[in-house]
């Protein structure tokens, strides 16, 4: 086998190329390993920062609690509830209530649609016959039948007013609620 100078030259260049590729491959693996270590270190740094923030918050909270306890002891004198301060039943709670004073404002009353419906049913049941839709009130407040009303008679306005007054009085006695 006769190797010529050009042939040796080509084999030398090929070997150097293989060596360069091997070194590049080794260097790439080394760089990736370092990058992985850097990412791991960054994650640990982030985790330590979060832990530090948590501990700082915890420290400030506990310091604040101690400061609040000092304020409470010196300035306010508050204490935690004891067993004797809890109520056993609703009757004990009701016994703590006080009657309204004479200068207290009236309680707020809320209208109820059920009460209005009941009053309408009551008024309709009291009337013997429904009033004609053609009945008209005169200036004196008395009902006067229109020409088409026939024999229907409307209730007098005084009777209706008395009935409404009785209903309003009953609602006030019940505390504004329907029973």
Buried (B, 14 or more C-beta within 10 A) or exposed (E): EEEEEEEEEEEEEEEEEEEEEEEEEEEEEEEEEEEEEEEEEEEEEEEEEEEEEEEEEEEEEEEEEEEEEEEEEEEEEEEEEEEEEEEEEEEEEEEEEEEEEEEEEEEEEEEEEEBEEBBEEBBEEEBEEEBBEEBEEEEEEEBEBEEEBEEBBBBEBEEBEEBEEEBEEEBEEEEEEEE
